[in-house]
Amino acid sequence: MTEAEDRKPRSDEARSTYDPEITSEFAIPEGLAVPRTGGESETTSEFAVPEGLDTPQPPGTGPEGSAFSLPSTYSAEDTRTTFTPPTGLPSVNLAKDAPWQDRMRTMLRMPVAERPAPEPVQKVEEESGPAVPRVLDLTLRIGELLLAGGEGAEDVEAAMFAVCHSYGLDRCEPTVTFTLLSISYQPSLVDDPVTASRTVRRRGTDYTRLAAVFRLVDDLTDPETHVSLEEAYRRLAEMRRNRHPYPGWALTSASGLLAGAASVLVGGDLIVFVAAALGAMLGDRLAWLCAGRGLPEFYQFTVAAMPPAAIGVAITLAHVDVKASAVITGGLFALLPGRALVAGVQDGLTGFYITAAARLLEVMYFFVGIVIGVLVVLYFGVKVGGTLDPDAALNIEERPLLQIAASMLLSLTFAVLLQQERSTVLAVTLNGGVAWSVYGAMHYAGGISPVASTAVAAGLVGLFGQLLSRFRFASALPYTTAAIGPLLPGSATYFGLLSIAQNNVDNGLVSLAKAASLAMAIAIGVNLGSEISRLTLRVGSAGKRRAAKRTRGF
């Protein structure tokens, strides 16, 4: 190689070829032999122990593992509690004959460290048990059906915990929000947690499906009933495939009968009953048409509120000697979102504030849709000469027997609209009649304020509904939601909107505030009645339903 070629830069191909003349600066000089053991790499760590220096190892020490790995001498049976509070650990007595809702709610309200370790309820053929991801997926699917059906967040969490508990997954933490379900399972403190989530995108009212889900959870928590994962998945698939118990024409007819019964409650006669029924059925069909075209529920409520208001205005313009306000009020009864309102307030009272805020916001949007639909019709009705009287709210006739019959018909048709099982319709119908009887006795006969009367009547509805649900080991919603129908503030809502349409904003806002107060009284009364039933029928120890103690805002 010449001197010129030696100065010429070398190409990448030439550099990549092996050249024995070029060595690494860390290479061992030639002639210095270092003994190596077989299979050891040439480069060693500077922290390596020099050859020939053996450190004594303590007996029983295994290979180095994770810092979180259990010691070889650890035994779960011989390990005692490292810290015991001065008052001692509370003993939990969970009665096995109690409903699973109470038992699971008891454990959910306890800290994780104080929960008793559950025994697997469902028998497994393999020693390792079912796969954890499949159990979590089944849990999320059950929770999705319950949340989409309108169940409260606390009851959904209790059901999810019950499913995991039945298969022996004790370290589970379910989380429920308005649209998101998640659950996390950690086998032990040294194992990685497994987390799964599911989004609830569609909601539908079908209390028959809701009751079927409750029966499935009840079978899973029953030690005498064996339900494998495959069987549980099959039953869930059947629930999704099953048709609603009532056809579309029955739902439309029920909507009309509900509006007609509500118009009788506020003083209507036979002509008003027919007119309110026709308006509600027409509004229901228009709402179905909008739903089929993919319009959001806000616009569906807006469109459905227009036909009853239009018929009421037409009766006024035709100078028919009937109460047109009762026609419009009856149509509003079929639209007011009482179910979502009760669920939202219940979530707020039980500590699920995010879900409660989302539900109440949904109620507000539905209510605004109803307001817009009715206001548009009333505004044009007033402009064309319609003489609607806001003072008619003070002239409601007292007809106890007829109003009790109308309230029972209203609860019956409301139950059909909620797609309830036929076996629960009679109970909720009687519950609705009792609710209106208590309200009428307190308000009309006793002269008590309508808000207080509504709260007491709704409390009895919640109490009876909870007792019936405990008797049948089912959800309380089918026994309470339809029964509060006669108590919904339809007349206060209508007269508030009428006053606003006639430029009497102050009186309108007062009437709408009264409607909001009645709605809150219904929701709080139903929840309070349910809590009273749980306090009366104690399950286990007295400390089973401990809640966070907060005073002075902190």
C-alpha positions as CSV (number, residue, x, y, z in Angstrom):
1,M,0.0,0.0,0.0
2,T,1.5,3.4,-1.1
3,E,1.6,6.5,1.1
4,A,-1.1,8.2,-1.1
5,E,-3.5,5.2,-0.7
6,D,-2.8,5.2,3.0
7,R,-4.0,8.9,3.2
8,K,-7.1,8.2,1.1
9,P,-10.4,8.0,3.2
10,R,-11.8,4.5,3.4
11,S,-15.3,3.7,2.2
12,D,-18.0,2.2,4.4
13,E,-17.7,-1.2,2.8
14,A,-14.0,-1.2,3.6
15,R,-14.6,-0.2,7.1
16,S,-17.2,-2.9,7.7
17,T,-14.8,-5.7,6.6
18,Y,-12.7,-7.3,9.3
19,D,-9.2,-6.0,9.6
20,P,-7.0,-7.9,12.0
21,E,-4.6,-4.9,12.3
22,I,-7.3,-2.7,14.0
23,T,-8.2,-3.7,17.5
24,S,-10.3,-2.1,20.3
25,E,-8.6,0.2,22.8
26,F,-10.2,-2.0,25.5
27,A,-8.8,-5.2,23.9
28,I,-6.4,-7.3,26.0
29,P,-2.8,-6.9,24.9
30,E,-1.3,-9.8,23.1
31,G,0.7,-12.0,25.4
32,L,-1.4,-11.3,28.5
33,A,-3.4,-14.4,29.1
34,V,-6.4,-14.2,31.4
35,P,-8.1,-17.5,32.3
36,R,-11.8,-17.5,31.5
37,T,-14.5,-19.9,32.5
38,G,-16.6,-21.5,29.8
39,G,-19.6,-19.5,28.5
40,E,-18.6,-16.2,30.2
41,S,-18.5,-13.1,28.1
42,E,-15.3,-11.2,27.6
43,T,-16.6,-8.0,29.2
44,T,-17.4,-8.2,33.0
45,S,-18.9,-5.7,35.4
46,E,-16.6,-3.7,37.6
47,F,-18.8,-4.8,40.5
48,A,-18.2,-8.5,39.8
49,V,-16.6,-10.6,42.5
50,P,-13.0,-11.4,41.7
51,E,-12.2,-15.0,40.8
52,G,-11.2,-17.0,43.8
53,L,-13.1,-14.9,46.3
54,D,-16.2,-16.9,47.4
55,T,-18.7,-15.1,49.7
56,P,-20.6,-17.4,52.1
57,Q,-24.3,-17.6,51.3
58,P,-26.9,-17.9,54.1
59,P,-28.7,-21.1,54.0
60,G,-32.1,-21.2,52.2
61,T,-31.3,-18.1,50.0
62,G,-32.5,-18.7,46.5
63,P,-31.8,-16.8,43.3
64,E,-32.2,-13.0,43.3
65,G,-35.7,-11.9,42.4
66,S,-38.0,-8.9,42.5
67,A,-37.8,-6.5,45.5
68,F,-41.6,-7.2,45.9
69,S,-41.3,-11.0,45.8
70,L,-42.4,-12.9,48.9
71,P,-39.6,-14.2,51.2
72,S,-39.1,-18.0,51.1
73,T,-40.1,-18.3,54.8
74,Y,-43.4,-16.4,54.3
75,S,-46.6,-18.3,55.1
76,A,-50.0,-16.8,54.7
77,E,-51.5,-19.0,57.4
78,D,-48.9,-18.1,60.1
79,T,-48.9,-14.4,59.3
80,R,-50.7,-12.2,61.8
81,T,-52.0,-8.6,61.4
82,T,-49.0,-6.2,61.7
83,F,-51.2,-3.5,63.2
84,T,-54.3,-3.6,65.2
85,P,-56.3,-0.5,65.9
86,P,-57.0,0.3,69.6
87,T,-60.7,-0.5,69.1
88,G,-59.9,-3.7,67.3
89,L,-60.9,-4.9,63.8
90,P,-64.7,-4.9,63.4
91,S,-66.3,-8.2,62.9
92,V,-68.5,-8.5,59.9
93,N,-71.5,-10.7,60.1
94,L,-73.0,-11.1,56.7
95,A,-76.3,-13.1,56.9
96,K,-76.4,-15.5,54.0
97,D,-80.2,-15.4,53.8
98,A,-80.1,-11.6,53.2
99,P,-80.4,-10.2,49.6
100,W,-77.1,-10.0,47.8
101,Q,-77.6,-6.2,47.3
102,D,-77.2,-5.7,51.1
103,R,-74.3,-8.0,51.5
104,M,-72.3,-6.6,48.6
105,R,-73.1,-3.0,49.6
106,T,-71.8,-3.8,53.1
107,M,-68.5,-5.0,51.7
108,L,-68.2,-2.1,49.2
109,R,-68.5,0.4,52.0
110,M,-65.7,-1.2,54.0
111,P,-62.0,-0.4,53.4
112,V,-60.3,-3.1,51.3
113,A,-58.0,-4.2,54.1
114,E,-61.0,-4.9,56.4
115,R,-63.1,-6.9,53.9
116,P,-63.5,-10.5,54.8
117,A,-61.8,-12.8,52.3
118,P,-64.6,-14.4,50.3
119,E,-65.0,-18.1,49.5
120,P,-65.8,-18.9,45.8
121,V,-69.5,-19.4,45.5
122,Q,-69.4,-21.0,42.1
123,K,-67.8,-24.4,41.8
124,V,-65.0,-24.7,39.3
125,E,-63.7,-27.8,37.6
126,E,-60.1,-26.7,37.4
127,E,-58.0,-26.0,40.5
128,S,-56.8,-22.7,39.1
129,G,-60.4,-21.5,38.6
130,P,-61.8,-19.4,35.7
131,A,-59.6,-17.0,33.8
132,V,-59.6,-13.6,35.5
133,P,-60.1,-11.6,32.2
134,R,-63.2,-13.6,31.4
135,V,-64.7,-13.0,34.9
136,L,-64.0,-9.3,34.6
137,D,-65.6,-9.2,31.1
138,L,-68.7,-10.9,32.4
139,T,-68.8,-8.4,35.3
140,L,-68.6,-5.5,32.9
141,R,-71.3,-6.8,30.6
142,I,-73.7,-7.3,33.6
143,G,-72.9,-3.8,34.8
144,E,-73.5,-2.4,31.4
145,L,-77.0,-3.8,31.2
146,L,-77.9,-2.5,34.7
147,L,-76.5,1.0,34.1
148,A,-78.2,1.3,30.6
149,G,-81.5,0.2,32.2
150,G,-81.5,3.1,34.7
151,E,-80.2,1.4,37.8
152,G,-78.4,3.6,40.4
153,A,-74.6,3.7,40.4
154,E,-74.3,2.1,43.9
155,D,-76.5,-0.8,42.9
156,V,-74.5,-1.4,39.8
157,E,-71.3,-1.4,41.8
158,A,-72.8,-3.9,44.2
159,A,-73.9,-6.2,41.4
160,M,-70.4,-6.0,39.8
161,F,-68.7,-6.8,43.1
162,A,-71.2,-9.7,43.6
163,V,-70.2,-11.3,40.4
164,C,-66.5,-11.1,41.2
165,H,-67.1,-12.2,44.7
166,S,-68.9,-15.3,43.5
167,Y,-65.9,-16.5,41.6
168,G,-63.4,-15.8,44.4
169,L,-61.9,-12.5,43.2
170,D,-61.8,-10.7,46.5
171,R,-59.5,-7.7,45.7
172,C,-61.8,-6.1,43.2
173,E,-62.7,-2.4,42.9
174,P,-65.5,-1.6,40.6
175,T,-66.0,2.0,39.4
176,V,-69.2,3.3,37.8
177,T,-69.7,6.7,36.1
178,F,-72.5,7.8,33.7
179,T,-70.9,6.3,30.6
180,L,-67.9,4.3,31.8
181,L,-67.6,1.1,33.7
182,S,-64.3,-0.2,35.0
183,I,-63.1,-2.8,37.4
184,S,-59.6,-3.6,38.7
185,Y,-58.5,-6.9,40.3
186,Q,-55.2,-7.3,42.1
187,P,-54.5,-10.9,43.3
188,S,-52.1,-9.8,46.0
189,L,-49.9,-6.9,47.0
190,V,-47.0,-8.2,44.9
191,D,-48.9,-9.1,41.7
192,D,-49.7,-6.8,38.9
193,P,-53.4,-5.6,38.8
194,V,-55.7,-6.5,35.9
195,T,-58.0,-3.7,34.8
196,A,-60.8,-3.8,32.3
197,S,-63.3,-1.1,31.2
198,R,-66.5,-0.8,29.1
199,T,-68.3,2.2,27.7
200,V,-72.1,2.5,27.8
201,R,-73.2,4.1,24.5
202,R,-76.9,3.3,24.3
203,R,-79.6,3.4,27.0
204,G,-83.0,1.9,26.8
205,T,-85.8,1.4,29.3
206,D,-86.6,-2.3,29.7
207,Y,-87.3,-3.4,33.2
208,T,-88.0,-6.9,32.1
209,R,-84.4,-7.2,31.0
210,L,-83.3,-5.5,34.2
211,A,-85.2,-8.1,36.3
212,A,-83.5,-10.9,34.3
213,V,-80.1,-9.5,35.1
214,F,-80.9,-9.3,38.8
215,R,-82.0,-13.0,38.7
216,L,-78.7,-13.9,37.1
217,V,-76.7,-12.1,39.7
218,D,-78.9,-13.7,42.4
219,D,-78.1,-17.2,41.0
220,L,-74.4,-16.4,40.8
221,T,-74.3,-15.4,44.5
222,D,-76.4,-18.4,45.6
223,P,-74.1,-21.2,46.9
224,E,-76.7,-23.9,46.0
225,T,-76.9,-22.8,42.4
226,H,-74.0,-23.6,40.0
227,V,-73.7,-21.2,37.1
228,S,-70.6,-21.6,35.0
229,L,-69.1,-18.7,33.0
230,E,-70.4,-20.3,29.7
231,E,-73.9,-20.5,31.2
232,A,-73.8,-16.9,32.4
233,Y,-72.7,-15.7,28.9
234,R,-75.5,-17.7,27.4
235,R,-78.1,-16.2,29.6
236,L,-76.7,-12.7,28.9
237,A,-77.0,-13.4,25.2
238,E,-80.6,-14.5,25.6
239,M,-81.4,-11.3,27.5
240,R,-80.1,-9.2,24.6
241,R,-81.9,-11.2,22.0
242,N,-85.3,-11.2,23.7
243,R,-87.9,-8.9,22.4
244,H,-89.7,-6.4,24.6
245,P,-92.8,-7.8,26.3
246,Y,-95.2,-5.2,24.8
247,P,-95.5,-4.3,21.1
248,G,-95.3,-0.8,19.7
249,W,-99.0,-0.3,19.4
250,A,-99.4,-1.2,23.1
251,L,-96.8,1.4,24.0
252,T,-98.5,4.1,22.0
253,S,-101.9,3.3,23.5
254,A,-100.3,3.3,27.0
255,S,-98.9,6.7,26.3
256,G,-102.4,8.0,25.4
257,L,-104.1,6.5,28.4
258,L,-101.4,7.9,30.7
259,A,-102.0,11.4,29.4
260,G,-105.8,10.9,29.7
261,A,-105.5,9.7,33.3
262,A,-103.2,12.6,34.2
263,S,-105.8,15.1,32.7
264,V,-108.4,13.6,35.0
265,L,-106.2,14.1,38.0
266,V,-106.1,17.9,37.3
267,G,-109.9,18.2,36.8
268,G,-110.6,17.0,33.2
269,D,-113.7,15.3,32.0
270,L,-114.3,12.7,29.3
271,I,-113.7,15.1,26.4
272,V,-110.5,16.2,28.0
273,F,-109.5,12.6,28.5
274,V,-109.9,11.8,24.8
275,A,-108.2,15.0,23.6
276,A,-105.2,14.4,25.9
277,A,-104.9,10.8,24.8
278,L,-105.0,11.7,21.1
279,G,-102.3,14.4,21.6
280,A,-100.0,12.1,23.6
281,M,-100.3,9.3,21.0
282,L,-99.6,11.7,18.2
283,G,-96.6,13.0,20.0
284,D,-95.4,9.5,20.7
285,R,-95.6,8.6,17.0
286,L,-93.7,11.8,16.0
287,A,-91.0,11.0,18.6
288,W,-90.7,7.5,17.1
289,L,-90.4,9.0,13.6
290,C,-87.6,11.3,14.8
291,A,-85.8,8.4,16.6
292,G,-85.9,6.4,13.4
293,R,-84.2,9.3,11.5
294,G,-81.4,9.4,14.1
295,L,-82.4,12.7,15.8
296,P,-81.1,13.1,19.4
297,E,-83.5,12.7,22.3
298,F,-83.6,16.4,22.9
299,Y,-85.4,17.0,19.6
300,Q,-87.6,14.0,20.2
301,F,-88.9,15.5,23.4
302,T,-89.4,18.9,21.7
303,V,-91.5,17.3,18.9
304,A,-93.5,15.1,21.3
305,A,-94.5,18.1,23.5
306,M,-96.1,20.0,20.6
307,P,-99.2,17.9,19.7
308,P,-100.8,18.0,23.2
309,A,-100.2,21.8,23.4
310,A,-101.5,22.3,19.9
311,I,-104.7,20.4,20.7
312,G,-105.2,22.4,23.9
313,V,-104.8,25.7,22.0
314,A,-107.2,24.4,19.3
315,I,-109.9,23.6,21.9
316,T,-109.5,27.1,23.3
317,L,-109.8,28.7,19.9
318,A,-112.9,26.6,19.2
319,H,-114.5,27.9,22.4
320,V,-115.3,24.4,23.6
321,D,-116.4,24.5,27.3
322,V,-113.7,22.2,28.6
323,K,-110.5,22.8,30.5
324,A,-107.8,23.1,27.8
325,S,-105.1,23.4,30.5
326,A,-105.9,19.8,31.6
327,V,-105.2,18.6,28.0
328,I,-101.8,20.2,27.9
329,T,-101.0,19.1,31.5
330,G,-101.9,15.5,30.7
331,G,-99.6,15.5,27.7
332,L,-96.7,16.8,29.8
333,F,-97.1,13.9,32.3
334,A,-96.2,11.4,29.7
335,L,-92.9,13.3,28.9
336,L,-91.5,14.4,32.2
337,P,-88.3,12.3,32.9
338,G,-89.1,11.1,36.4
339,R,-87.0,8.0,36.1
340,A,-83.8,9.8,35.3
341,L,-84.5,12.4,38.0
342,V,-84.9,9.9,40.7
343,A,-81.8,8.0,39.6
344,G,-79.8,11.2,39.5
345,V,-80.8,12.4,43.0
346,Q,-80.2,8.9,44.4
347,D,-76.6,8.9,43.0
348,G,-76.0,12.2,44.5
349,L,-77.3,11.2,47.9
350,T,-75.2,8.0,47.9
351,G,-71.9,9.8,47.0
352,F,-71.7,9.3,43.2
353,Y,-71.5,13.0,42.4
354,I,-70.1,12.7,38.9
355,T,-72.8,10.3,37.8
356,A,-75.4,12.3,39.6
357,A,-74.3,15.5,37.8
358,A,-74.4,13.8,34.5
359,R,-77.9,12.4,35.1
360,L,-79.3,15.7,36.3
361,L,-77.8,17.4,33.3
362,E,-79.5,14.9,31.1
363,V,-82.8,15.7,32.9
364,M,-82.2,19.4,32.3
365,Y,-81.7,18.9,28.6
366,F,-84.9,16.8,28.4
367,F,-86.8,19.4,30.4
368,V,-85.5,22.3,28.2
369,G,-86.7,20.3,25.1
370,I,-90.2,20.0,26.6
371,V,-90.2,23.7,27.5
372,I,-89.2,24.7,24.0
373,G,-91.9,22.6,22.3
374,V,-94.7,23.8,24.6
375,L,-93.6,27.4,24.5
376,V,-93.5,27.6,20.7
377,V,-97.1,26.3,20.5
378,L,-98.3,28.5,23.4
379,Y,-96.7,31.6,22.0
380,F,-98.4,31.3,18.6
381,G,-101.6,30.3,20.4
382,V,-101.5,33.5,22.4
383,K,-100.7,35.5,19.3
384,V,-103.7,34.2,17.4
385,G,-106.1,35.0,20.2
386,G,-106.1,32.0,22.4
387,T,-107.3,32.9,25.9
388,L,-105.5,30.5,28.2
389,D,-105.9,31.2,31.9
390,P,-102.9,30.7,34.3
391,D,-105.2,31.0,37.3
392,A,-106.9,27.7,36.4
393,A,-104.2,26.0,38.5
394,L,-106.1,27.2,41.6
395,N,-109.4,25.7,40.5
396,I,-108.7,22.0,40.6
397,E,-111.8,20.0,41.7
398,E,-111.6,17.5,44.4
399,R,-112.9,14.1,43.2
400,P,-111.2,11.5,45.5
401,L,-112.5,8.3,44.1
402,L,-112.2,9.3,40.5
403,Q,-108.7,10.7,41.1
404,I,-107.5,7.6,42.9
405,A,-108.8,5.4,39.9
406,A,-107.0,7.8,37.5
407,S,-103.8,7.6,39.5
408,M,-103.9,3.8,39.4
409,L,-104.5,3.9,35.6
410,L,-101.6,6.3,35.3
411,S,-99.3,4.0,37.2
412,L,-100.5,1.0,35.2
413,T,-99.8,2.6,31.8
414,F,-96.5,4.0,33.1
415,A,-95.4,0.4,34.0
416,V,-96.3,-0.7,30.4
417,L,-94.1,2.1,29.0
418,L,-91.2,1.0,31.2
419,Q,-91.5,-2.5,29.8
420,Q,-92.1,-4.1,33.2
421,E,-92.9,-7.8,33.7
422,R,-96.5,-8.5,33.9
423,S,-96.1,-10.0,37.4
424,T,-95.0,-6.6,38.8
425,V,-97.7,-4.4,37.1
426,L,-100.4,-5.1,39.8
427,A,-98.1,-4.2,42.7
428,V,-96.9,-1.0,41.2
429,T,-100.4,0.0,40.3
430,L,-101.5,-0.4,43.9
431,N,-98.4,1.5,45.0
432,G,-99.3,4.4,42.8
433,G,-102.9,4.5,44.2
434,V,-101.5,4.5,47.8
435,A,-99.2,7.4,46.8
436,W,-101.9,9.6,45.5
437,S,-104.2,8.8,48.4
438,V,-101.6,9.9,50.9
439,Y,-100.9,13.0,48.8
440,G,-104.6,13.9,48.5
441,A,-105.3,13.3,52.2
442,M,-102.4,15.5,53.3
443,H,-102.8,18.3,50.7
444,Y,-106.5,18.6,50.0
445,A,-107.9,17.4,53.3
446,G,-105.2,18.4,55.6
447,G,-104.1,21.6,53.9
448,I,-100.4,20.8,54.0
449,S,-98.1,22.2,51.4
450,P,-97.8,20.3,48.2
451,V,-94.0,19.9,48.5
452,A,-94.3,18.2,51.9
453,S,-97.2,16.1,50.8
454,T,-95.3,15.0,47.8
455,A,-92.2,14.1,49.8
456,V,-94.2,11.9,52.3
457,A,-96.1,10.2,49.5
458,A,-92.9,9.5,47.6
459,G,-91.2,8.2,50.8
460,L,-94.0,5.6,51.1
461,V,-93.5,4.7,47.5
462,G,-89.8,4.1,48.1
463,L,-90.5,2.2,51.3
464,F,-93.0,-0.1,49.8
465,G,-90.9,-0.6,46.6
466,Q,-87.9,-1.6,48.6
467,L,-89.9,-4.0,50.7
468,L,-91.4,-5.6,47.6
469,S,-87.9,-5.9,46.0
470,R,-86.5,-7.6,49.1
471,F,-89.4,-10.0,49.1
472,R,-88.7,-11.0,45.5
473,F,-84.9,-10.5,45.6
474,A,-85.2,-8.1,42.6
475,S,-84.6,-4.5,41.7
476,A,-86.6,-1.8,43.4
477,L,-87.0,0.3,40.2
478,P,-90.0,-1.7,38.8
479,Y,-91.9,-1.1,42.0
480,T,-91.1,2.6,42.5
481,T,-90.6,4.4,39.2
482,A,-94.1,3.9,37.8
483,A,-95.7,4.6,41.2
484,I,-94.4,8.1,41.3
485,G,-96.1,9.0,38.0
486,P,-99.2,10.6,39.7
487,L,-96.9,12.8,41.8
488,L,-95.0,14.3,38.8
489,P,-95.3,18.1,38.6
490,G,-97.1,18.4,35.3
491,S,-99.5,21.1,36.1
492,A,-96.9,23.4,37.8
493,T,-94.7,23.0,34.7
494,Y,-97.4,23.9,32.3
495,F,-98.7,27.0,34.1
496,G,-95.1,28.2,34.5
497,L,-94.6,28.0,30.8
498,L,-98.0,29.6,30.1
499,S,-97.1,32.6,32.3
500,I,-93.8,33.0,30.4
501,A,-95.6,32.9,27.1
502,Q,-97.9,35.7,28.2
503,N,-94.9,37.8,29.3
504,N,-95.6,37.3,33.0
505,V,-92.1,36.1,33.6
506,D,-92.1,36.5,37.4
507,N,-95.1,34.3,38.0
508,G,-93.7,31.8,35.4
509,L,-90.4,31.5,37.2
510,V,-92.2,31.0,40.6
511,S,-94.3,28.2,39.1
512,L,-91.3,26.5,37.5
513,A,-89.4,26.8,40.8
514,K,-92.4,25.0,42.4
515,A,-92.2,22.3,39.8
516,A,-88.5,21.9,40.5
517,S,-89.2,21.7,44.3
518,L,-91.8,19.0,43.7
519,A,-89.4,17.0,41.5
520,M,-86.7,17.2,44.2
521,A,-89.2,16.2,46.8
522,I,-90.2,13.1,44.8
523,A,-86.5,12.0,44.3
524,I,-85.5,12.6,47.9
525,G,-88.6,11.0,49.3
526,V,-88.1,7.8,47.2
527,N,-84.5,7.6,48.3
528,L,-85.3,8.3,51.9
529,G,-88.0,5.6,52.0
530,S,-85.5,3.1,50.6
531,E,-82.9,4.0,53.2
532,I,-85.5,3.7,56.0
533,S,-86.3,0.2,54.9
534,R,-82.7,-0.8,55.0
535,L,-82.2,0.8,58.5
536,T,-85.3,-1.1,59.7
537,L,-84.3,-4.4,58.3
538,R,-80.7,-4.7,59.6
539,V,-78.4,-7.2,58.1
540,G,-75.4,-8.3,60.1
541,S,-73.5,-5.9,62.4
542,A,-74.5,-2.4,63.2
543,G,-71.4,-0.9,61.5
544,K,-72.1,-2.5,58.2
545,R,-73.4,0.6,56.4
546,R,-70.7,3.1,57.6
547,A,-70.4,6.2,55.5
548,A,-67.9,9.0,55.4
549,K,-68.4,11.4,58.4
550,R,-68.2,15.0,57.3
551,T,-68.9,18.1,59.5
552,R,-68.5,21.8,58.8
553,G,-67.8,21.2,55.2
554,F,-64.6,19.3,55.5
